[in-house]
């Protein structure tokens, strides 16, 4: 799969931002890194303690939301249609 944004399409146009982020693989890495920092940084301790210890569901939700938000597949809306109707 080509993850390069089309040369004539700026970020934010169609799926150019999704492709520039590395598609599913890139977003998955970002989400894993984000939650790793949330677990390790003392500055994030209070916020991290508000969430469950297991992050599998949160990882999945955030990954699908970011894919959707960056112009990728609309799986978040399909999977979470009950919680974010305006998306």
MMTF fields as JSON, N, C-alpha, C and O atoms, coordinates in Angstrom:
{
  "mmtfVersion": "1.0.0",
  "mmtfProducer": "UNKNOWN",
  "numBonds": 347,
  "numAtoms": 348,
  "numGroups": 87,
  "numChains": 1,
  "numModels": 1,
  "chainsPerModel": [1],
  "groupsPerChain": [87],
  "chainIdList": ["A"],
  "bondAtomList": [4, 2, 8, 6, 12, 10, 16, 14, 20, 18, 24, 22, 28, 26, 32, 30, 36, 34, 40, 38, 44, 42, 48, 46, 52, 50, 56, 54, 60, 58, 64, 62, 68, 66, 72, 70, 76, 74, 80, 78, 84, 82, 88, 86, 92, 90, 96, 94, 100, 98, 104, 102, 108, 106, 112, 110, 116, 114, 120, 118, 124, 122, 128, 126, 132, 130, 136, 134, 140, 138, 144, 142, 148, 146, 152, 150, 156, 154, 160, 158, 164, 162, 168, 166, 172, 170, 176, 174, 180, 178, 184, 182, 188, 186, 192, 190, 196, 194, 200, 198, 204, 202, 208, 206, 212, 210, 216, 214, 220, 218, 224, 222, 228, 226, 232, 230, 236, 234, 240, 238, 244, 242, 248, 246, 252, 250, 256, 254, 260, 258, 264, 262, 268, 266, 272, 270, 276, 274, 280, 278, 284, 282, 288, 286, 292, 290, 296, 294, 300, 298, 304, 302, 308, 306, 312, 310, 316, 314, 320, 318, 324, 322, 328, 326, 332, 330, 336, 334, 340, 338, 344, 342],
  "bondOrderList": [1, 1, 1, 1, 1, 1, 1, 1, 1, 1, 1, 1, 1, 1, 1, 1, 1, 1, 1, 1, 1, 1, 1, 1, 1, 1, 1, 1, 1, 1, 1, 1, 1, 1, 1, 1, 1, 1, 1, 1, 1, 1, 1, 1, 1, 1, 1, 1, 1, 1, 1, 1, 1, 1, 1, 1, 1, 1, 1, 1, 1, 1, 1, 1, 1, 1, 1, 1, 1, 1, 1, 1, 1, 1, 1, 1, 1, 1, 1, 1, 1, 1, 1, 1, 1, 1],
  "groupList": [{"groupName": "UNK", "atomNameList": ["N", "CA", "C", "O"], "elementList": ["N", "C", "C", "O"], "formalChargeList": [0, 0, 0, 0], "bondAtomList": [1, 0, 2, 1, 3, 2], "bondOrderList": [1, 1, 2], "singleLetterCode": "X", "chemCompType": "L-PEPTIDE LINKING"}],
  "groupTypeList": [0, 0, 0, 0, 0, 0, 0, 0, 0, 0, 0, 0, 0, 0, 0, 0, 0, 0, 0, 0, 0, 0, 0, 0, 0, 0, 0, 0, 0, 0, 0, 0, 0, 0, 0, 0, 0, 0, 0, 0, 0, 0, 0, 0, 0, 0, 0, 0, 0, 0, 0, 0, 0, 0, 0, 0, 0, 0, 0, 0, 0, 0, 0, 0, 0, 0, 0, 0, 0, 0, 0, 0, 0, 0, 0, 0, 0, 0, 0, 0, 0, 0, 0, 0, 0, 0, 0],
  "groupIdList": [1, 2, 3, 4, 5, 6, 7, 8, 9, 10, 11, 12, 13, 14, 15, 16, 17, 18, 19, 20, 21, 22, 23, 24, 25, 26, 27, 28, 29, 30, 31, 32, 33, 34, 35, 36, 37, 38, 39, 40, 41, 42, 43, 44, 45, 46, 47, 48, 49, 50, 51, 52, 53, 54, 55, 56, 57, 58, 59, 60, 61, 62, 63, 64, 65, 66, 67, 68, 69, 70, 71, 72, 73, 74, 75, 76, 77, 78, 79, 80, 81, 82, 83, 84, 85, 86, 87],
  "secStructList": [7, 7, 7, 1, 7, 7, 6, 6, 7, 7, 6, 6, 1, 6, 6, 2, 2, 2, 2, 2, 6, 6, 2, 2, 2, 2, 2, 2, 2, 2, 2, 2, 2, 2, 2, 2, 2, 2, 2, 2, 7, 4, 4, 4, 2, 2, 2, 2, 6, 6, 1, 7, 1, 7, 7, 2, 2, 2, 2, 2, 2, 2, 2, 2, 2, 2, 2, 2, 2, 6, 6, 1, 7, 6, 2, 2, 2, 2, 2, 6, 6, 6, 6, 7, 6, 6, 7],
  "xCoordList": [0.831, 0.0, 0.874, 1.819, 0.569, 1.301, 0.814, -0.372, 1.714, 1.326, 1.715, 1.552, 2.215, 2.584, 1.352, 0.556, 1.183, 0.05, 0.257, 1.392, -0.82, -0.674, 0.037, -0.178, 0.868, 1.673, 0.825, 1.227, -0.307, -1.107, -2.219, -3.079, -2.228, -3.271, -2.642, -1.772, -3.065, -2.511, -3.066, -4.06, -2.405, -2.918, -4.329, -4.642, -5.163, -6.543, -7.47, -8.685, -6.929, -7.745, -7.899, -6.915, -9.146, -9.46, -8.654, -8.767, -7.851, -7.107, -5.616, -4.817, -5.232, -3.81, -3.193, -2.062, -3.905, -3.368, -3.261, -2.296, -4.242, -4.209, -2.991, -2.283, -2.753, -1.595, -0.287, 0.661, -0.227, 0.997, 1.306, 2.468, 0.282, 0.495, 1.01, 1.402, 1.009, 1.463, 0.323, 0.526, -0.874, -2.07, -2.272, -1.876, -2.877, -3.176, -1.918, -1.923, -0.847, 0.372, 0.955, 1.359, 0.999, 1.539, 0.694, 1.22, -0.608, -1.508, -1.45, -1.516, -1.33, -1.19, 0.066, 0.022, 1.171, 2.412, 2.238, 2.699, 1.572, 1.328, 0.508, 0.841, -0.546, -1.415, -0.653, -0.768, 0.114, 0.905, 1.904, 2.068, 2.569, 3.534, 2.836, 3.333, 1.682, 0.923, 0.61, 0.881, 0.039, -0.317, 0.907, 0.846, 1.999, 3.237, 3.714, 4.108, 3.673, 4.045, 3.076, 3.493, 1.8, 0.815, 1.113, 0.877, 1.622, 1.97, 3.265, 3.416, 4.194, 5.532, 5.735, 6.5, 5.077, 5.318, 4.562, 3.352, 5.288, 4.624, 3.612, 2.615, 3.86, 2.937, 1.574, 0.575, 1.528, 0.286, -0.395, -1.44, 0.185, -0.3, -1.766, -2.545, -2.146, -3.521, -4.527, -5.555, -4.235, -5.149, -5.166, -6.23, -4.007, -3.924, -4.687, -5.269, -4.696, -5.392, -6.909, -7.615, -7.413, -8.852, -9.322, -10.521, -8.399, -8.732, -8.399, -7.627, -8.988, -8.747, -7.283, -6.565, -6.865, -5.491, -5.248, -4.23, -6.162, -6.027, -6.433, -7.47, -5.627, -5.869, -6.332, -6.416, -6.627, -6.972, -8.154, -8.093, -9.212, -10.388, -10.086, -10.519, -9.343, -8.987, -8.077, -8.254, -7.112, -6.234, -7.062, -6.849, -7.993, -8.829, -9.676, -9.763, -10.293, -11.13, -10.311, -10.706, -9.167, -8.35, -7.808, -7.783, -7.375, -6.856, -7.934, -7.679, -9.124, -10.195, -10.634, -10.944, -10.657, -11.022, -9.998, -10.374, -8.708, -7.676, -7.696, -7.5, -7.929, -8.059, -9.189, -9.029, -10.319, -11.49, -11.179, -11.445, -10.617, -10.354, -9.332, -9.404, -8.39, -7.356, -7.772, -6.963, -9.015, -9.51, -9.409, -9.616, -9.095, -8.995, -10.344, -11.381, -10.341, -11.588, -12.516, -12.062, -13.787, -14.795, -15.245, -16.424, -14.319, -14.658, -15.105, -15.936, -14.572, -14.946, -16.441, -17.115, -16.944, -18.372, -19.216, -20.252, -18.786, -19.522, -19.467, -20.486, -18.282, -18.103, -18.656, -19.085, -18.654, -19.056, -20.26, -20.357, -21.158, -22.274, -23.156, -23.865, -23.128, -23.97, -23.426, -24.19, -22.106, -21.511, -21.179, -21.124, -20.959, -20.577, -21.392, -20.86, -22.625, -23.51, -23.158, -23.473, -22.508, -22.203, -20.991, -20.742, -20.232, -19.047, -19.421, -18.544],
  "yCoordList": [-1.18, 0.0, 1.241, 1.339, 2.164, 3.426, 4.346, 4.67, 4.771, 5.645, 7.093, 7.93, 7.401, 8.775, 9.555, 9.055, 10.799, 11.588, 11.961, 12.162, 12.053, 12.459, 13.799, 14.68, 13.96, 15.17, 16.436, 17.496, 16.337, 17.529, 17.729, 18.588, 16.969, 17.094, 17.467, 16.748, 18.57, 18.992, 18.146, 17.439, 18.231, 17.562, 18.058, 19.225, 17.186, 17.545, 17.332, 17.47, 17.002, 16.75, 15.251, 14.522, 14.799, 13.378, 12.576, 12.835, 11.618, 10.784, 11.119, 10.294, 12.309, 12.675, 12.673, 12.216, 13.172, 13.19, 11.778, 11.456, 10.939, 9.543, 8.836, 8.121, 9.038, 8.409, 8.962, 8.207, 10.272, 10.885, 10.386, 10.364, 9.987, 9.491, 8.057, 7.552, 7.404, 6.017, 5.022, 3.829, 5.504, 4.66, 3.942, 4.457, 2.772, 2.06, 1.81, 1.995, 1.391, 1.045, 2.261, 2.163, 3.387, 4.598, 5.089, 5.506, 5.038, 5.477, 4.513, 4.94, 3.241, 2.25, 2.525, 2.458, 2.829, 3.149, 4.404, 4.458, 5.414, 6.654, 6.397, 6.898, 5.631, 5.328, 4.537, 4.836, 3.547, 2.762, 3.657, 3.545, 4.542, 5.46, 6.412, 6.677, 6.924, 7.838, 7.193, 7.776, 5.987, 5.333, 4.87, 4.769, 4.591, 4.257, 5.481, 5.365, 6.647, 7.878, 8.157, 8.594, 7.908, 8.122, 7.225, 7.623, 6.035, 5.122, 5.521, 5.284, 6.122, 6.378, 7.776, 7.931, 8.782, 10.156, 10.495, 10.291, 11.012, 11.39, 12.515, 12.609, 13.358, 14.455, 13.944, 14.656, 12.73, 12.16, 11.215, 10.64, 11.058, 10.06, 10.289, 9.336, 11.507, 11.786, 11.446, 10.824, 11.846, 11.564, 10.075, 9.499, 9.454, 8.016, 7.197, 6.168, 7.63, 6.88, 6.912, 6.124, 7.788, 7.86, 6.745, 6.491, 6.093, 5.043, 3.672, 3.533, 2.673, 1.29, 0.909, 1.521, -0.098, -0.574, -1.137, -0.832, -1.948, -2.513, -1.482, -0.832, -1.337, -0.294, -0.81, -0.035, -2.071, -2.639, -1.911, -1.547, -1.696, -1.018, 0.44, 0.951, 1.119, 2.51, 2.634, 3.534, 1.741, 1.728, 1.642, 2.397, 0.726, 0.486, 1.718, 2.125, 2.304, 3.485, 4.647, 5.288, 4.919, 6.043, 5.815, 6.74, 4.604, 4.32, 4.532, 5.166, 4.009, 4.171, 5.632, 6.102, 6.346, 7.761, 8.543, 9.338, 8.32, 9.052, 8.699, 9.573, 7.44, 7.061, 7.845, 8.393, 7.899, 8.624, 10.109, 10.708, 10.704, 12.139, 12.573, 13.687, 11.699, 12.022, 11.698, 11.807, 11.307, 11.082, 9.655, 9.386, 8.741, 7.343, 6.658, 7.321, 5.34, 4.584, 5.048, 5.402, 5.039, 5.53, 4.462, 4.393, 3.636, 2.546, 3.053, 2.416, 4.186, 4.704, 4.97, 4.604, 5.595, 5.925, 4.656, 4.594, 3.664, 2.397, 1.694, 1.212, 1.637, 0.915, 1.678, 1.058, 2.982, 3.815, 4.691, 5.801, 4.237, 5.06, 5.532, 6.528, 4.853, 5.235, 6.428, 7.127, 6.677, 7.692, 9.016, 10.033, 9.052, 10.284, 10.439, 10.305, 10.709, 10.794, 11.922, 11.841, 12.984, 14.125, 13.895, 14.693, 12.821, 12.562, 12.003, 11.727],
  "zCoordList": [0.0, 0.0, 0.0, 0.782, -0.852, -0.923, 0.189, 0.246, 1.075, 2.18, 1.935, 2.823, 0.771, 0.442, 0.004, -0.79, 0.521, 0.044, -1.416, -1.849, -2.175, -3.578, -3.682, -2.85, -4.681, -4.834, -4.958, -4.478, -5.577, -5.817, -4.789, -4.986, -3.708, -2.694, -1.356, -0.866, -0.761, 0.527, 1.671, 1.512, 2.828, 4.016, 4.28, 4.04, 4.767, 5.045, 3.867, 4.007, 2.717, 1.534, 1.356, 1.227, 1.35, 1.224, 2.241, 3.439, 1.808, 2.758, 2.81, 3.256, 2.364, 2.335, 3.734, 3.898, 4.741, 6.109, 6.672, 7.366, 6.379, 6.815, 6.231, 6.939, 4.942, 4.297, 4.848, 5.064, 5.078, 5.605, 7.012, 7.418, 7.759, 9.119, 9.146, 10.198, 7.99, 7.927, 7.89, 8.118, 7.604, 7.545, 8.886, 9.931, 8.856, 10.101, 10.928, 12.145, 10.268, 11.0, 11.721, 12.88, 11.046, 11.656, 12.815, 13.846, 12.643, 13.709, 14.882, 16.034, 14.614, 15.681, 16.51, 17.739, 15.857, 16.571, 17.417, 18.557, 16.859, 17.593, 18.849, 19.923, 18.722, 19.863, 20.921, 22.11, 20.518, 21.482, 22.214, 23.428, 21.474, 22.095, 23.057, 24.151, 22.643, 23.5, 24.842, 25.892, 24.81, 26.069, 26.851, 28.077, 26.182, 26.896, 27.686, 28.846, 27.048, 27.753, 28.902, 29.975, 28.681, 29.742, 30.946, 32.087, 30.701, 31.795, 32.497, 33.695, 31.767, 32.305, 32.889, 33.841, 32.351, 32.782, 34.062, 34.156, 35.039, 36.293, 36.058, 36.774, 35.067, 34.761, 34.299, 34.406, 33.791, 33.265, 34.255, 33.95, 35.414, 36.374, 36.761, 36.792, 37.049, 37.478, 36.379, 36.645, 35.172, 34.061, 33.758, 33.528, 33.755, 33.446, 34.482, 34.14, 35.732, 36.786, 36.603, 37.232, 35.773, 35.505, 34.573, 34.464, 33.914, 32.946, 33.496, 34.445, 32.889, 33.297, 33.102, 32.311, 33.825, 33.672, 32.284, 31.662, 31.793, 30.455, 29.41, 29.54, 28.392, 27.402, 26.048, 25.095, 25.94, 24.641, 24.008, 22.834, 24.756, 24.214, 23.896, 22.864, 24.782, 24.525, 23.31, 22.49, 23.192, 22.011, 20.737, 19.788, 20.732, 19.568, 19.242, 18.083, 20.251, 20.035, 19.491, 18.517, 20.12, 19.683, 18.285, 17.473, 17.992, 16.652, 15.588, 14.564, 15.825, 14.848, 14.724, 13.629, 15.854, 15.789, 14.962, 14.1, 15.222, 14.48, 12.992, 12.148, 12.67, 11.256, 10.611, 9.52, 11.277, 10.781, 10.644, 9.602, 11.695, 11.747, 10.697, 10.179, 10.387, 9.406, 7.972, 7.05, 7.786, 6.428, 5.941, 4.757, 6.834, 6.452, 6.491, 6.445, 6.574, 6.6, 7.731, 8.819, 7.455, 8.399, 9.392, 9.739, 9.845, 10.756, 12.121, 12.768, 12.572, 13.886, 13.935, 14.898, 12.914, 12.896, 12.889, 13.552, 12.156, 12.104, 13.459, 13.955, 14.052, 15.312, 16.512, 17.485, 16.464, 17.609, 17.294, 17.818, 16.477, 16.026, 17.177, 17.035, 18.29, 19.423, 20.2, 20.866, 20.126, 20.995, 20.331, 21.022, 19.041, 18.355, 17.072, 15.97, 17.217, 16.061, 15.111, 13.923, 15.605, 14.737, 13.838, 12.934, 14.064, 13.243, 11.899, 11.08]
}
